[in-house]
Amino acid sequence: MALTHAKVSNAKVPEGQKLLRLSDGHGLYLLVKPDGKKYWRYDYRFNGKRKTASLGTFPEVGIREARDKLNDFRSQLRQGRDPIQKKAISKANDFQSIALEWLNKRKEVLTEKHARTVLFRLERYLFPFIGLMEMDQIDAPTLLHMLERIEHTGKIETTHRIKSLCGQVFRYAIVTGRATRDPSADLRGALARKRPVNMPTILDKDKIGELIRAIRGYEGEFTVQIALQMAPYVFVRPGELRKAEWSEIDLDEVMWRIPAEKMKMRRTHIVPLSRQVVSLLKKIHPLTGQDRYIFSSLRNRDRPLSENTLNAALRRLGYSKDELVAHGFRAMASTLLHEMGWQSDVIERQLAHTERNAVKGAYNHALYMPERIKMMQVWADHLDELADTIKRR
């Protein structure tokens, strides 16, 4: 039976099995792996030998496109040509060409800034050393030698990012039939370990109470006042907060829906709004309610607050960059909510961290919603209580 988009989208490997194979007919099938990744494959025979062609991954390659590729391959077979050999000849097989092709496809899901960063890393660290090499010429020792050049400069985090970037390009080459394996996978343990990056934050409850009271007393621009007061309540990433739009707010459902293109993990994220946050939104609505952004810049109402605004406000309140940064509200919430006994999965989901189960993470952005609604209100009340306790002393 021919596959449907719904069947392909919802396909999962049954518990206890290693793979799931769904046939679409004429040798075309979808190979589903336990991690949720899905690959189009075509089995055929040429000169008496059984072969398998890679036709791409779903959803990048949809059913119709996979069938079009299948028809092209079958036509080549009828003409006595091996479609895999034709594919290898027709597409460049050097690292630089494949990397640029991969990045061009990824631009649909990357922010413009991130795409520029990836291109810079390719041009700065990879192309000068392995850019013109054929994929099958690049082995683990070659990658290690290249990465150690970066490592010896002390850029440990950058070294690991470049290794990860290599892996992504190689995996793309594999699914497009131009590489057989990813040599970066052999480098596990060969590089210096990444240093954990801890955002400066405040975890002492008395000091948190003092912080909330200090934020309430901030005397800067009104948009910055409200943004700064909202930050600890919602504990989203600073960029997600300052780019919040009125169209994303639903005060009837008391939810803030952040679209996938704004999120680091490229997945829609929902923030339940506590009573305190709703009150803050109502305060700022008369000022920016006609603008696109909730926290629009006074210099240009078509743009949000600038990138360093919240950190600059914290400095004005007397908190140094070693004591607290705007991103630190996330670590604060995570640590204290765990101490308060909230389930880790609920906290991690509200922090919009990566879901280990790729399929579950892609579709269930409303996972644990009843618990998250309750948790966000309890958290807001807890912050207020800490501030009020300081006030009464």
C-alpha positions in Angstrom: 0.0 0.0 0.0 1.3 3.5 -0.9 2.5 5.6 2.0 0.7 8.8 3.0 2.1 11.9 4.6 0.3 11.2 7.9 1.7 7.7 8.0 5.2 8.8 7.3 5.0 11.7 9.8 3.7 9.5 12.6 6.0 6.5 11.9 7.8 5.3 15.0 10.0 2.2 15.7 7.9 -0.2 17.8 9.4 -0.9 21.2 11.8 -3.8 21.1 12.7 -3.3 17.4 15.8 -1.7 16.1 14.4 -0.4 12.8 11.1 0.1 11.0 10.7 -0.3 7.3 7.7 1.1 5.5 7.3 0.1 1.8 5.9 2.5 -0.8 6.2 0.0 -3.7 8.7 -0.6 -6.6 11.6 -0.9 -4.2 11.1 2.5 -2.5 10.8 2.4 1.3 11.2 4.6 4.3 13.7 3.5 6.9 12.8 4.7 10.4 15.4 4.7 13.2 14.8 4.7 17.0 16.0 8.3 17.3 13.1 9.4 15.0 15.2 10.0 11.9 13.7 8.8 8.6 15.6 7.9 5.4 14.3 7.2 1.9 15.9 4.1 0.4 15.6 2.4 -3.0 16.7 -1.3 -3.4 17.4 -2.4 -7.0 19.7 -4.8 -8.9 22.3 -3.8 -11.5 24.4 -6.3 -13.4 23.2 -9.0 -11.1 24.2 -7.2 -7.9 21.8 -5.9 -5.3 22.3 -2.2 -4.5 20.6 0.4 -2.3 20.3 4.1 -3.2 19.8 6.9 -0.7 17.1 9.3 -1.8 17.3 11.7 1.1 15.7 12.2 4.5 12.1 13.0 5.6 10.8 15.7 5.9 13.5 17.4 3.8 12.5 15.1 1.0 8.7 14.5 0.9 6.8 11.6 -0.5 6.3 13.2 -3.9 9.9 14.2 -4.3 11.0 10.7 -3.2 8.8 9.1 -5.8 10.1 11.5 -8.5 13.6 10.5 -7.7 12.5 6.8 -7.8 11.0 7.3 -11.3 14.2 9.0 -12.4 16.3 6.1 -11.1 14.1 3.5 -12.7 14.3 5.3 -16.0 18.1 5.2 -15.8 18.0 1.5 -15.1 15.8 0.9 -18.1 18.5 2.7 -20.2 21.2 0.4 -18.8 22.7 3.0 -16.4 23.4 2.6 -12.7 21.7 5.6 -11.0 24.1 5.7 -8.1 27.1 6.1 -10.4 25.3 8.8 -12.3 24.6 10.6 -9.1 28.2 10.5 -7.9 29.4 11.9 -11.2 26.8 14.7 -11.4 27.5 16.1 -7.9 30.7 17.5 -6.5 32.3 15.4 -3.9 34.8 17.7 -2.2 34.1 18.9 1.4 33.7 22.6 0.5 31.0 22.0 -2.1 29.1 19.6 0.0 29.3 21.9 3.1 28.0 24.9 1.1 25.2 22.8 -0.3 24.3 21.6 3.2 24.3 25.1 4.6 22.1 26.4 1.8 19.5 23.8 2.7 19.8 24.6 6.4 19.2 28.3 5.8 15.5 27.6 5.9 15.6 26.7 9.6 18.6 28.8 10.7 18.4 32.4 11.7 20.3 34.8 9.5 22.8 35.5 12.3 23.4 31.8 12.9 23.8 31.0 9.2 26.5 33.8 9.0 28.3 32.3 12.0 28.3 28.8 10.5 29.7 30.1 7.2 32.4 32.0 9.0 33.4 28.8 10.8 33.5 26.9 7.6 35.6 29.5 5.8 37.9 30.2 8.8 38.6 26.8 10.2 37.7 24.1 7.7 37.9 25.1 4.0 41.6 26.2 4.2 42.6 22.7 5.4 40.1 20.1 4.0 37.9 22.2 1.7 39.2 20.7 -1.6 39.6 17.2 -0.3 37.3 14.4 -1.5 35.1 13.1 1.3 36.6 9.6 1.2 40.1 11.1 1.6 39.2 12.7 4.9 39.9 10.3 7.8 39.9 10.7 11.6 43.7 11.5 11.8 43.3 14.3 9.2 40.4 15.8 11.2 42.3 15.4 14.5 45.4 17.2 13.1 43.2 20.1 11.9 41.2 20.4 15.2 44.4 20.3 17.3 45.5 23.5 15.5 42.4 25.2 17.0 42.8 23.4 20.3 46.4 24.6 20.8 45.2 28.3 20.6 43.1 27.6 23.8 39.7 27.8 22.0 38.4 24.5 23.4 34.7 25.4 22.9 35.4 26.4 19.3 37.2 23.2 18.7 34.2 21.1 19.8 31.9 23.3 17.7 34.0 22.7 14.6 34.1 19.0 15.2 30.3 19.0 15.5 30.1 21.0 12.3 32.2 18.5 10.5 29.9 15.7 11.7 26.8 17.5 10.3 28.4 17.9 6.9 29.5 14.3 6.8 26.1 13.0 7.8 24.6 15.1 5.0 27.1 13.6 2.6 26.1 10.1 3.7 22.4 10.6 3.1 23.1 12.1 -0.3 25.2 9.2 -1.3 28.6 10.9 -1.3 30.2 9.5 1.8 29.9 6.2 3.6 30.8 7.2 7.2 31.4 10.1 9.5 35.1 10.1 10.7 34.4 12.7 13.3 32.6 10.1 15.3 36.0 8.4 15.9 37.4 11.4 17.7 35.4 10.8 20.9 37.8 11.4 23.8 40.6 12.6 21.5 40.1 16.3 22.3 40.4 18.3 25.5 37.1 18.3 27.4 34.9 21.4 27.1 34.8 23.6 30.1 31.3 23.9 31.5 29.8 27.3 30.9 27.9 28.6 33.9 26.0 31.8 33.5 26.4 34.1 36.5 23.3 33.9 38.7 22.1 34.3 42.2 20.8 31.3 44.2 20.7 32.6 47.8 17.1 33.2 48.6 17.6 36.4 50.6 19.7 37.8 47.8 17.0 36.9 45.3 14.5 38.8 47.3 16.8 41.8 47.3 17.2 41.4 43.5 13.5 41.4 42.9 13.0 44.5 45.0 15.9 46.2 43.2 14.3 45.4 39.8 11.0 46.8 41.0 12.8 50.0 41.8 14.6 50.4 38.5 14.1 53.9 37.1 15.2 53.6 33.5 13.0 53.6 30.4 9.5 52.1 31.0 9.9 49.4 28.4 13.1 48.3 30.1 11.4 48.4 33.5 8.7 46.0 32.4 11.1 43.7 30.5 13.4 43.5 33.5 10.5 42.7 35.8 9.2 40.0 33.5 12.6 38.3 33.0 12.7 36.3 36.3 9.0 35.3 36.1 9.2 33.8 32.6 13.0 32.8 32.5 13.2 32.6 28.7 16.4 33.4 26.9 17.0 37.2 26.8 16.7 37.3 23.0 13.3 35.6 23.2 12.1 38.1 25.8 13.2 41.3 24.1 11.8 40.1 20.7 8.4 39.2 22.1 5.5 40.3 19.9 2.0 41.2 20.9 0.7 38.8 18.3 2.3 35.9 20.3 0.3 36.8 23.4 -3.1 35.2 24.1 -4.6 36.7 27.3 -7.7 34.6 27.0 -5.7 31.4 27.2 -3.1 33.2 29.3 -0.3 31.9 27.1 2.7 33.2 25.2 3.5 31.1 22.1 7.0 31.7 20.8 7.3 30.5 17.2 9.9 28.0 16.2 12.0 30.4 14.1 12.7 32.4 17.2 13.8 29.5 19.4 17.3 28.2 19.7 16.0 24.6 19.2 13.7 25.7 16.3 10.6 24.4 18.1 7.5 26.3 19.1 7.6 27.1 22.8 4.7 27.9 25.1 5.1 30.1 28.2 2.1 30.0 30.6 1.6 33.5 32.0 1.3 34.0 35.7 -1.0 36.7 37.1 2.1 38.9 37.7 3.1 38.7 34.1 -0.4 39.5 32.8 -0.4 42.5 35.1 2.9 43.7 33.6 1.6 43.2 30.0 -1.4 45.3 30.8 0.8 48.1 32.2 2.9 48.3 29.0 0.1 47.8 26.5 -1.0 51.5 26.4 2.6 52.4 25.4 3.5 49.7 22.8 0.2 47.9 22.2 0.1 49.4 18.6 3.7 48.3 17.9 4.8 44.9 16.7 7.1 44.3 19.6 6.1 44.4 23.3 9.4 45.9 24.2 9.9 48.2 21.2 12.9 50.6 21.1 12.0 54.2 21.7 14.5 55.1 18.9 12.8 52.9 16.4 9.4 51.5 17.2 9.7 48.9 14.5 12.6 47.2 16.3 12.9 45.6 19.7 15.2 46.6 22.6 18.8 46.2 21.7 20.7 43.0 22.6 22.5 44.3 25.7 19.7 46.3 27.2 18.8 44.0 30.1 22.4 43.4 31.1 23.0 47.1 31.0 20.0 47.6 33.3 21.4 45.0 35.8 24.7 46.9 35.8 22.9 50.2 36.6 21.3 48.3 39.6 24.8 47.5 40.8 25.1 43.9 39.7 28.5 43.1 38.0 28.8 40.8 35.0 30.4 38.2 37.4 27.4 38.3 39.7 24.4 38.2 37.4 23.5 38.3 33.7 20.1 38.3 32.1 20.6 34.7 31.0 21.2 33.8 34.6 17.5 34.0 35.5 17.2 30.6 33.7 19.8 28.9 36.0 18.1 30.6 39.0 14.7 29.2 38.1 16.1 25.7 37.2 18.0 25.4 40.5 15.3 26.6 42.8 12.5 24.8 41.1 14.4 21.5 41.5 14.9 22.3 45.1 11.2 23.0 45.5 10.5 19.5 44.3 9.2 20.1 40.8 9.7 17.2 38.3 12.8 17.6 36.2 11.0 16.8 32.9 8.5 19.6 33.6 11.3 22.1 34.4 13.4 21.1 31.4 10.4 21.4 29.1 9.6 24.9 30.4 13.3 25.8 29.8 12.9 24.7 26.2 15.9 22.4 26.5 16.4 19.7 23.9 14.1 16.7 24.2 16.0 13.4 24.2 13.2 11.8 22.2 13.5 13.7 18.9 9.9 12.7 17.8 8.3 13.6 21.1 10.3 16.9 21.2 9.3 17.9 17.7 5.5 17.6 18.2 4.7 17.9 21.9 5.5 21.5 22.7 2.5 21.5 25.0 3.9 18.5 27.0 3.2 18.7 30.8 1.2 21.8 30.2 -1.1 21.4 33.3 2.0 21.0 35.5 3.8 23.9 33.8 0.8 26.3 34.3 0.8 25.5 38.0 4.6 25.7 38.3 4.8 29.1 36.6 2.3 30.6 39.0 3.9 29.0 42.0 7.3 30.3 40.8 6.0 33.9 40.4 4.4 33.8 43.8 7.6 32.4 45.3 9.7 35.3 43.9 7.2 37.8 45.3 7.2 36.1 48.7 11.1 36.3 48.7 10.9 40.1 47.9 8.1 40.7 50.5 10.1 38.9 53.2 13.0 41.2 52.6 10.7 44.2 52.8 9.2 43.2 56.1 12.6 42.9 57.8 
